[in-house]
Amino acid sequence: MASSSLRHCVVLLAASLLLCVVSVAFASDSVLGPITTNGRNYTKVCDPARFASLGLDMAGFRYCDASLPYAERVRDLVGRLTLEEKVANLGDQAKGAEQRVGLPRYMWWGEALHGVSDTNPGGTRFGDVVPGATSFPLVLNSAAAFNETLWRAIGGATSTEIRAMYNLGHAELTYWSPNINVVRDPRWGRASETPGEDPFLVGRFAVSFVRAMQDIDDGANAGAGAADPFARRLKVSSCCKHYAAYDVDKWFGADRLSFDANVQERDMVETFERPFEMCVRDGDASCVMCSYNRINGVPACANGRLLTGTVRRDWQLHGYIVSDCDSVRVMVRDAKWLGYDGVQATAAAMKAGLDLDCGMFWEGAKDFFTAYGLQAVRQGKLKEAEVDEALGHLYLTLMRLGFFDGSPEFQSLGASDVCTEEHKEMAAEAARQGMVLLKNDHDRLPLDANKVNSLALVGLLQHINATDVMLGDYRGKPCRVVTPYEAIRKVVSGTSMQACDKGACGTTALGAAIAAKTVDATIVITGLNMSVEREGNDREDLLLPWDQTQWINAVAEASRDPITLVIISAGGVDISFAQNNPKIGAILWAGYPGEEGGTGIADVLFGKYNPGGRLPLTWYKNEYIGKLPMTSMALRPVADKGYPGRTYKFYSGPDVLYPFGHGLSYTNFTYDSYTTGASVTVKIGTAWEDSCKNLTYKPGTTASTAPCPAINVAGHGCQEEVSFTLKVSNTGGIGGSHVVPVYTAPPAEVDDAPLKQLVAFRRMFVPAGDAVEVPFTLSVCKAFAIVEGTAYTVVPAGVSRVLVGDESLSFSFPVKIDLVA
């Protein structure tokens, strides 16, 4: 197993930060990876043979007594460590104390954003035994499916492959995924990693993915119903990141390492914190990662109110809190926060509630906790008991993972459970479900494979033959890659390729234009890549780079028939020219569709699959970004600065190309419902003054005359519900999946409230000529609540509305809410 060759290098540029994350096949005495003792791999710490090989008697260590509660065992383990040993285990490369107390080293850092990844320093690695793992579409693609069943399937397949690799000594058990930051600005470089711009959608993705990664379905242990959530066993530990208000990487003079996000409390509660609250409360995530940036002057990783007060106390985190890698160093080096040195920053972060410091590995650097923790305690800036508390959170998580006792239900998993045919088909299905049909004039799509005998495939080589681009960021080694060219050529053998490399497209465009005059169909595949949008690099505009607009128009103009345009990207692109050009008949957004992306594209283009995806973020025209800087954190319009507002919830201006939730189908759907309205009576308890809150009303409107304008959700029983059933009919000639989004809008007179907000969604398949009835039950406290200017979450009295569907297909009804004593 020993090797010194570098396996993988990912370079992330962020200001002065240059990070090379290297996965290496390490020797048996490495500090990284699963349990290796005296040259032998073990799947659990508390193995009598392992202790014997160390010259230790396991019977003398209470932390290995499986009959005792986890908490008692962890106390015994931490109590055996010296202060020096404790501090050495506060970094992501935990040193253990193997020779003295039998505790092995452990590598905490794992990545599994859209499949098992090796973009971490050695804990997860591929090689001859496990050459690759299933690489699913990027998160934004999966989010576009609006399908919680799919998200759970992806999380379950990923965690199974992790467990199989762990058994083989090729993976750890703690993974810092998913990324659930809301895409507030269309220029953000990391949009591909996230589920989009709506906090509810992002939160539901988090809950589904985390549950599938972590839950073990063995009755009482499964779900939130476990008697002791700190004893609930885990399949794999999942971590929601990056908390909080993080969505600026590198935009002109702004850099994530020194950026101070000026955020109103209302926006924190309503947008930036909400997905994390759902992840912790509903998903029971075992980890939260804090971000690089400061929030109103205080670094996120040293903010006791956010970490200890909110995450651990209010939301009841059953796990640990880790820093984004190098965040503690960033406080000193980049933010220069309060002039702190390493000792002071270490003490401040640990006191705030940070349990584990992920450090970087260049110029001999290491994490700050292990470098300065000992001094912090000895200088009286940090209590040893606070170190004990952090270690308790860490080792309790490993106890729940079976790191100490093993996990018999996963013991049989091995190499044959990675890259299975089932998982590869799941990746293809995820690619299909996430495709979004943006335009389809005169039913240009689907193409008829029986009538298309010759086809010109035109575009950038990196997209047509996308062995790399489709995989996106934070990917591992894929099982295989099916490119668009390979998949389309299987359907139409007479497929010619006219490809160019970025700017050198003039000659290619001429050749493509000539070819387009003679073939039965022309498909142009184009878009962005990770050099344009990625971690550490935000976009400067929303246009297609490398003169793509010009040569796409040239090919379209020369073509005998309207062409089809396929966009590979994460963030929205201003393709107004294509939407308005009748010679471009259809547009398909493919996102970054993963290893089976070519299959997904071909299946949709040729009608083997009817697209049903919807955009999880708004696509703006390029004029939008000139109206506000990326660094403005406000979601609502800022009148005195002329800022127009952000996301579908608050922007109502003219610069939207495709709205949030946009997506076409090859068939037609209609809605019917017997519901014409609803009324709900909410009874307020005896604490009237505490329960009732004021509202802000629009100028010129009549304020509510009710004695209680709004009820404070906190402290209310929240049993009230609104139910309705929607009939979805497929009136076309082809079966297809359809996403039903459900929004609510607050009373019209309430000021500064969202225009509408997503509160539920359901994806279902409806056969041609058939209908499906879809029931919805909305919690009044969740679905009709808004966040007032004072940051209280309240349900307004008066008439709200339920809005079902988007654009041309919609249905709505009023809901009258009375608040009475």
N, C-alpha and C positions, 0 to 999 in steps of 0.2 A: 504493500500500500504506500510505501514511502516514495515521495517524488518532490522535486524542488521546482518543477516547471509551473509557470504562471498559467492559470486556466482561464481567467476572465477578467477584463478590466473595463470599468465604466467610469467615464470621466464626466463629472458634474462641475460646471463652472458657475460660481456665484461669487461675484466680486473677487476678493483675494483668495477665496477658498478654492483649492484644487484637491479634489478627493479622488483617489484611485482605490476602488474597492476591489480587492483581489481574492478570488477563490483559489485555493491551493490544495492539492492532494497532499495532506500532511503525513508525516511519519507517525508511528504509533505512540510516541511520547509527546505529541503536539498538545498545545494548550486548548485546541479547538475541537469541536465536533462532539459526538456522543461518547459514552463511557468507554474508555480504553485503559486497562490496567495491566501492566507488565506484558504488553504486547497482545492482549486478548480483549476482544470487544464484548461488552455486557449490555443487556437491555434493561438492567435495573441495578441500582446502587446496592441494595440490601440483599446481596447474594453471598451466602456463607463461603462459597469457594473463592469469591473475589476477596473477601476480608482475609481469608486464610493465606492467599497469595501475597497479601501485604504484611503478614505476620500478626494479624489482629483477630480477636475472637468477637464475632458479630454479636453474640449473646450479651456482651458487656455494654452495648450501645442501645439505649432506650429508643433512640430515634428510628431504629430499625425494627421495633416491636410493632407489628401491624395490628395488634389488638388494641392499641392505644389511639385516642383521637389525634387527628393530624396536628391540631394546635399544640397539644402536649409534646408530641414528638419534635415539632419545630423548636419549641422552647428548649428542649434538651439539646438539640443540635447546635443552636446558636449559643447556648450557654457553655458549650465545650470549646468554643473558639476563643483564641486570644484576640486582643484588640487589633493586632497586626493582621491576623487572619481574617477578621471581620471586614476590615477596610479593603483587603485584597479581593473580596468577593462583591464589592459594590459596583464593579464595572461589567460591561457586556462580556468580556473575557474573564469570567470568574475563575480565580486560581484554585479554589477548593482548599482542602487541608487533608490530602489523601493519606500521606504516610502516618499522620498522627491520629486522625479520627475517622479515616475512611471516606471522607467527602471528596469526590472527584472534581476536576475542573469542569466548567460548563460554558458553552457558547450560547448566549442569549439571543443573538441577532439572527433572525431568519426573515425571509421575505416571501410572500405568497400572494401578491396582488391579483394575479389572474392565472395562477398555476404556480407550481414549485419553482422558485428562482434561486440562482446561485450568486446573485449580486449582493453578497455579504462576505465577510472575511473568513470563509472556510468552513463554517458549520454545516452548510449544505453544499454538496459537491456531486458532480456527475463524473462518470468514468466508464470503464469497461463493464462494471456490474450494472450500473444504472446510467445508460448513455444520455437519457433525456426524460422529461416529464411533459404531461399534457399542457400545452400553452393555449389557454382560452382567450377569447377576445378581450380587449382592454375593457376596463370597468364601464366606461361611458357607453360602449356598445351594448354591454349586458343590461345596463340601466335602460337603454332605449327599448328593450323588450317589454318593460313594465310587467314583469312576470316573476313573482316571488318564488314560485316553484322552480323556475330555472335557476335563480340565484342560489337557492338551497342546494340544488343538484351540483352546481359548480363548486360551492364550498365543501360539500360532502366528498366529491371526487378528489379535490385538492388535498383534503385532510387524510383521505385514505392513502394517497400516494406519499404523503409525508410520513405516515406511520410505517408504510412499507420500506421507505428509504431509511427511516430510523432503525428499523430492525436490522438493516444491512450495514449500519454504521456510516450512513451517508447523509444524515439529516438530524436536526435537533427537534425540539418539541414546542418551541416558542416562536411565533411568527408575527411580525409587526405589519399586519394588514388587517382590515382595509383602510384606504385613504378616504375619509368622509368629509373633507372640507368642501363647502358649497362653492360652486363656480360663480362668484359675484360679478366678475368682469370677463368679457369675452376674450380678452388678450392673455389671460393667465396661461402660462406654459404647461401647467400640470392638469389641464382639464381632462385629458385622456384617462387619468388615474382615478377619477371621481365619478359618482353617479349623477352629477349635473347641478342645476341651479336651484332646485326646490328642496328646502330642508326636510320636508316630509318624505319625499321620494328618496333622498339620501339616507334618511334615518331608517326607512323600511328596508333598503338594500343592506344597511349595516346589520340590522337585526337578523335578516334572513341568512346572510353570509356567516356572521359570527355564530349563530346557532348551529349551522351546518358544520362549521369547523370544530366546534367545541362539544356539542351535546353527544352523550352516549345514551342510546335508547334502551335503558334497562329499568324501566318502571319508575321507582321513586327517585332514582338519580337524575332522570331526564327533566329538562325544562326548569322553570322558576319555582316549581312546587317542591323541590328538595327541602327536607326538614332543616338542614343546615347548609346554606349556600356556600359556606367556606369549606365544606366537606364534599361538595358535589364534584364528582370525578369528571375529568376533561379528556376529550380525544386529542385535541391540539389546542394550545393557547392562542387566541386571536386578540389583536390589539388595534383599537381604533385611534387613528392619528389624522391630523396633527392639531392638537388642542391648544389654542383656539385663535379665531380671527386671522388665520393664515391663508393668504391667497395672493401674495406679491412675492415673486422670486427675484427677477432682475429686470427692471423697467427703467431705462434711462438712468437717472441718479439714484433710484430706489433699489435697495438690496435687502433680501430677506434677513441677512445677518445683523443688520443695523436698523431695520425698519421699525418704527414705532407706530402701531396701528391705533389711530384715534377713533375709538368706537363708543357710541352711545349705548347705555345699558339696555335700552329697548331692542337695539339690533343684536346685542349679545344674546339676549334671552330668545328672541324671535327667530334668528337666523343662524348665528355662529355656534351657539351652544346646543340648539335643539337636536341635531343629529347625534351629538355625543350623549346627550341625556337619553335618547331612545336606545342608543347602542349599549349604555350601561344599565339602564333600568329594565328595558325590554329584552335586550340581547344578552344581558348578564356577561358582558365581555370581561375577560380576566386581566385586561391591560388597557391603559390609555397612554398615549405618547404626547408629551407637550412639545410645542413648536419653538422655532428660533426667535420669532419676533417678540417685541415688547407690545403690551396692550396698555395704552394710556400711561406709558412711562415705565411699567414694571415688566420684566421678562416673564414670559408665560411659564417658564420652568422654575421661577422663583416666586410665583404668585400664590401665597398661602390661601387666599380666598378662593381662587379657582381650583387649586389642587386639593388641599385638605378640606376646605369649607364646602365646595360644590361637588367635586367628583367623589370624594370619599365619604363625607358626612351626609350631604343632601341626597345624592344619587345612590349611595351605598355600594360603591365599587367593591367587588369581591376579587381582588387581585392586586396588581402592582402598577406603579406609574414610572415610565421610562422617559428619558430625554430624547428628543431628536438628536441625531449623532453630532456631538460636539457643541450642543447648546450651552452647556455650562462654561466652556471655554469662550464661546461667542460673547457671553455677558462681559467678560473681561477684555478680550481682544478687539471685538468689533463694536459692541454697544458701549463699552467703557462705562458700564452702569455703576453709578455712585463711586467711581474710582476704585472699585473692589479689586483685590488681588485674588489669586487662586484659592487661598484658604477661606477668605470671606465669601467668595461666590459659592464654594462648596458648602459651607455652613448655611448660607441663606437658602440654597436650593433644597437641601435636606430638611431644614426646618419647615419649608413651605410644603413638604410632602413628597418630594421626588425620591424614589427608592433606588433607581438604577441609572447610572450615567453611561450612555453609549459614547465612546470616544473614537477619535480618528487615528489613522495609522500612517502618517507621513512625518518626515523630519524627526523621527523618534518620539512622536507625541503619543500620549495615552490619555485615558479619560481622567478628568479632574478629581473625581471622588477617590480613586485609588492613589492618585498623586498627592493629594492634599488633605485627605480625610483624617489621617493620623495626626497631622499638625492641628487641624481644626479642633479635635478632641483635646489634645494636650494643651492647647492655648486657651481652652475654656470657651470656645465659640460654638461648640457642639457637644451635646451630651452623648455618652456612649449608649445610653438607653435609646436615643433617637436612631443610632446606627442599628441597634438590635431590632427596633420596630421595622425599619426598612428591610432588613434581612428576613424578618418574619414574614413579610408580605411576599418576598421572592420565593422562599423555600416552601411556603404553604402552597404556592402555585405549582411548584414542581412536585410536591406531594400529590396534589390533585391530578397531575398528569401521569402518575404511575412511574415517575422517574426513579423513585426509591423502591417501589414494590412490584413494578411491572404492570402490564395491562394484558391479561390473558386473552381478552376478546380480539386483540389485534396481533397476537403473537404469530399467527400463521401467515400474515401478509409478507410478501416478498417481491422480487423483481417482476414476477408475472402480473402483479397488481398495479404496475405503473405502465402508462401508455397502452392500456387495454383498448380493444376495438370499441367497447362501450364508451370509454372516455373520449376517444377520438371522434366518435359520432356525436357525443354530447358537445364537443367543441364546434363541430360543423353545425349542429342545431342551434347553438348559441349564436353563431355568426349569422345564420338565416334569420333568427328572431330579432336580432338587433339591427338589421338593415332597414333603412327608412327611405321610402319612395317619396321624393320631394316634388316631382313633376311628371306628368304622363299625358301629354297632349294627344288627343285623338287615339288614345289607347295604343300608343307606340309600343309599349311593353305589355305583356311579355312577347318576346320574339318566338316565332314558330320554327322549331328546329327542323321540321319537315320542308320548310320553304326557304330557309337560309342555307344555301349551299356554299356561299363564299362570304367571308367576313374579314374586315380590316380592324385590327386591334392597334390603336394609336395611343401614344402618350409617353410618359417618362419611363425609362427602363426599370427604375427602382420600384415603380408601381405595377407595371405590367408583369414583371418577373419578380414579384415582391417576396423574395425569400427572407428579407430582413424587415422591411418597412411594416408589414402587417403585424409583426410581433410587438411593436411598440417598446415601451420602457419597462424596467423591472421584470424582464422576461428571463426565463431559464433557457436550457437547451430543449428545443421542441422535439416531440416524437418524430415529426416529419413536417414539411411545409408544402402545401398545395397552392401553387401560385395561380393568379387569374388566368394567365396564358395557358397553363397546363389544363386547368378545369374547362375553359371555354373550348380549347382544341379537341377535348374529348367529345364535345357536343357537335362542333362543326370542324370537320377535319380540314376543310379548306380555309383555315384561318391564317392570315398573314400578319406579321408584326412590323409596325413602323415605330421604332422607339428611339428616343433621344435622351441625352443626359443633361438635365437642368437647362442651362441657358443656350446650349448648342442645338436648338430645335428648328432653325430656319430651313435647312435642307430636308430634314425629316418631315416637317410640316408640308413642304412642297410635294414630297413623295406620297405622304398620306393623303393629300388633297387629290392627287392623281388616282390613287388607289380607291378613294371613296367614290369616285365616279363610276367604278366598274363592279363593285361588290354589292351583295344583297343587303348588307348591314354594316354600319360603322360604329364601333364602341371606342370611346376615348376614356382612358383611365388616367386620372391625374390627382393632384391634391398637395398635401404637406408631408413632412416627415419630422423626425426627432431633431434635426438641425434647426428647425423653425419653432417648434413647440415642445418643450421638455422641462424637466426640473432644472432650475437655475437659469432659465431663459424664457422671458415673456415675449409676446409678439408686439411688434410696433404698429401693425395695421392688420386689417382683416382681408387683405387681397391675396390672390394666388401669386406666389413668387415665380421667378424665372421666366417671365414673359408668357406664361401659360395662356392668359386670356387671349392674346393676339393670335397665337397659332391654333387655339381651339376654334375661334371664330373663323379662321381661314379654312380649316378642315370642314366646318359646318357649312360654310358658304359654297364650297366646291362639291359637297356631297350630293349625290342624286336624290337621296331620301334624308329625312331628318335623322340626326345622329343621337346616340345615347351617351350621356356623360356619367361616369362613375367617379365619385369623390372619395378619396382616402384621406381622412383627417380626423382630428378630435374636435377642436374648436370650430365654430362656425366660420364659413368663408363667404365673403360678399361675391356671389355669383349672379348678381342681378342681370348681367349681360346674357347669361345662359337662360335664366328664367324668362327673360323678355324676348329671346330669339326663337322665332318659329322653326328655324332650321335645327334647333336642339330640341328634340321631341320629348326626351325623358331624362330625368336626373335621379340617380340613386346614390344616397350616402351610405358608404360601406364602413366608415370609421376606421379603426385598426382592428381587423376581425380575427386575428390570431392565426394559429397554424393551419386551420382548415378554411381560411378566409376565401381562397379561390373557389372552393366548392360552394360556399355560401353565395358568392357573387354570381356564379354561373347558374345555380339553381333558381335564383330570383329572376335573373335576366331572361331565362328561357321558360319560366312559368312552372317549373317543378315545385316551386314554393311561392305562395302568395304573400308578399310582404305585409307585415302588420306592425312594424316598429313605429315609435313616435320619438321626436326629438326631445331629449332630456334637458336641453337648454335652448334659449332663443338665438336665432341667427340674425344678426344685425347687418344693415348696410354699413359700409365703411365710414359714412358721415357721422355715425353715432359716437365713435371714439374721440372725435374732435370736440365733443361737447362736455367732456369731463375727464379728469386725470385718473389713471388707474389707482392712484394712492388715496383717493377719496373713499372712505369706508362706508359712507352713508348709503343705505338702500333706498330711502325715500328721496324724492326730488329736493334739491336745496335751492330755494327760490332766489336768495340773495346772490348766489354764485351762478345761477343759470343751469345747474346740473339737473338733468332730466329724470333721474331715478334709474333703478337697476332691476333686472329680471322681470318676468311677466307679471309679478305681483305688484310692481310699482311703476313700471314704465308704460306709457300709453301714447308715445310719440309716433312720428311717421317713418322712423328708420328701421322698422322690423322687416326683414326679408321673409323669414319663416318663423312663426311663433312657437313658443314652448308647446309641445304636444302635437305638432304638425306631423302628419304621416298619411300617405294615400294607400289605396289597395287596388287590386285588379278586379274587385267586385264592389257592390254597393250595399250599404247597411242603412236601416232605419230604426228609430226608437219609438216605443209606445209605452205608456204607463197610465195606470188608473189614478195615480196620485196627482191631485190638483193643489194640494196645500197641506200644511200640518200646523198644529199648535202644541206648545209645551208649557206646562206650568212648573216652575222651579220654586220650591219652598225654601225660604231662608230660615236658618236657625235663630236661636235667641240672640246670638252675637251679631245683631243687625249692623252695628257701626263697623265692625271688623269685616263683615262679609260684603257690604255694599261699597262700590267704588264709583267715582265720577268718570265721566267720559268727556272727550273734547269733540265739539260739534263744528261742522262746516259753517263759515260765515253765511248769514242770510237764511239758514235753515232753522226750523223750530226744534229746540231741544226737547228731549223726552220729558214729559211731565210726571213720569212714574217716580214714586218716592225712592226707588232703588234703581239707578240708571244701569248698573252692571254688577254682576256678582263675581267676587274673587274666587277663582278656581281653587286656589290653595285653601285647604280646610273644608271644602264642600264635598259632600258624599259622591257626587257625580254619577248618579244612577240613571239620570234621564237619557232617553234615546229617541232618535227619529228613524223610522224604518220605511223603506219603499222597495218596490220591485220594478225592474226595468225589463222590457221585452226587446231583445235585439234581433232583428230580422235581416237575413241575407237575401236581398232581392235580385242579386246578380246570378250569373251562370257558373260561378266557380266558388268552391268552399274557401274559407279563409279565417285567419285569426283576427280578432278585433279587440282593441283596448278601450275600455270604458273608463274615462277619468271623471271623478266627481270632485267638484269644487264647492266652496261656500263663499258667499259675499255678505259682509256685515250690513246692518241697516244703512241706507243711503245717506243719512244725515251725519254719520260718524266721520270725523275728520282724520286724515292721515292713516286710515286703515288700508289694508291691502285691497286692490281692485277685486281680486279673488284669490283663493288659496286652495291648493290641492289637499284633499282630506281622505281620499280613497281612490283605488283603481282596481280594475279586474281585467284580465286577459282571458278570452275564451275563443274556442273554435266554433264557427257556425257553418254547417254544410250549406251548399247552394240551395236556395229555395226554402230553407228551414229557418226556425227561430229558436232562441234560447232565452229563458227567463233568468235574470240575474238579481238576487236579493242583496240589498245593502242595509246595514244598520249602523247609524252614526251616533257616536257618543256626543251629547251636547257639549260637554266640557272640553272635548278635544276638537270636534269638527267646527264648532261655532265660536270658539274662543279667539280673541285677538289680544295683542300685547299693547296696552295703552302707553301713553308718553311717559308715565311714571314707572314703567317696566313691570306693572302688575299684569298677570294673565287673567283676563276677565271675559265673561259672556255677556254681551250687551242685551238689554231689554229692547223689545221692538221687533221689527220684521227683517229677518235675514233671508237669504235665498240659497237654495241648493241649485247648482248649475251642473248639468251632466253633459259631457261631450265637449267638442271644440269646433270652432269655425262653422261650417255649413251644417254639421250634424250636431244638434243640441236639444236639450230638454231642460226645463227649469220649473221650480215651484217655490212659493214663499213658505217660510216657517216663522210663526209668531211665537215669541218667547216672552212669557209673563213671569216676573219675579215677585213673589208674594210672601208675606210673613206666615 
